[in-house]
Amino acid sequence: MSKIFPKKLKVGDEIRIIAPSRSIKLLSQETKDISNKRFEDLGFKLSFGKHVDKTDEFNSSNIELRVGDW
């Protein structure tokens, strides 16, 4: 099996957050703002799948929604 090495991230690249095992709704807005600022300071842009804030009784989102963020 051959290894695949992705290209290195460079300034201006977008990093997309998808399919978390737990909802990011658990994080405070302050924590989200700090992380966004840190990535911005490094020259990256964060974007999020449309279901990352969904939550159920297990503080997660159902598997169908997480797969839908692909």
Order of alpha helices (4+ residues) and beta strands (2+ residues): beta-alpha-beta-alpha
